[in-house]
Amino acid sequence: MENKYRSLDELPLALRVEDLMPILGIGRNTAYELVRSGQIRSIKIGRQIRVPRDAVAEFLGRN
């Protein structure tokens, strides 16, 4: 999966978990595990999981 964003400012306000994969250079299972474990803050809208853009920045700042 290709990363189409050059900076955090270009990211949408809420990302799908699959969008994290190219941004962080991780696989699907790892992306879902980061969300499931709470390492990356997320919100659930119906059955869908969304990750706020600032949660990605927080995660990158901590690691």
C-alpha positions as CSV (number, residue, x, y, z in Angstrom):
1,M,0.0,0.0,0.0
2,E,1.4,3.4,-1.0
3,N,1.7,6.4,1.3
4,K,0.1,9.3,-0.5
5,Y,0.6,11.8,2.3
6,R,3.8,13.9,2.7
7,S,3.1,15.3,6.2
8,L,0.7,14.9,9.1
9,D,-1.1,18.1,8.0
10,E,-2.2,16.4,4.8
11,L,-3.9,13.5,6.6
12,P,-7.6,13.5,6.8
13,L,-9.1,14.3,10.3
14,A,-10.0,10.7,10.8
15,L,-8.2,7.7,9.3
16,R,-9.2,4.1,8.8
17,V,-7.0,1.5,10.5
18,E,-5.9,0.4,7.0
19,D,-4.6,4.0,6.4
20,L,-2.1,3.6,9.2
21,M,-0.3,0.8,7.5
22,P,1.6,2.8,4.8
23,I,1.9,5.8,7.1
24,L,3.6,3.8,9.9
25,G,5.2,1.2,7.6
26,I,3.4,-1.7,9.5
27,G,1.2,-4.6,8.5
28,R,-2.6,-4.9,9.0
29,N,-2.3,-7.1,12.1
30,T,0.1,-4.7,13.8
31,A,-2.1,-1.7,13.0
32,Y,-5.2,-3.4,14.5
33,E,-3.2,-4.5,17.5
34,L,-2.0,-0.9,18.2
35,V,-5.6,0.2,18.1
36,R,-6.9,-2.7,20.2
37,S,-4.2,-2.3,22.9
38,G,-4.9,1.4,23.1
39,Q,-1.4,2.4,22.0
40,I,-3.1,4.5,19.3
41,R,-6.3,6.2,20.4
42,S,-9.3,5.5,18.3
43,I,-13.1,5.9,18.1
44,K,-15.8,3.5,17.0
45,I,-18.5,4.8,14.8
46,G,-21.0,2.0,14.4
47,R,-18.9,-1.0,13.2
48,Q,-16.1,1.2,11.9
49,I,-13.0,2.2,13.7
50,R,-11.5,5.6,13.0
51,V,-8.2,7.0,14.2
52,P,-8.0,10.8,14.7
53,R,-5.1,12.5,13.0
54,D,-3.9,13.9,16.3
55,A,-3.8,10.4,17.8
56,V,-1.3,9.4,15.1
57,A,0.8,12.5,16.0
58,E,0.7,11.6,19.7
59,F,1.7,8.0,18.9
60,L,4.7,9.1,16.8
61,G,5.7,11.7,19.5
62,R,5.8,9.0,22.2
63,N,7.7,6.4,20.1
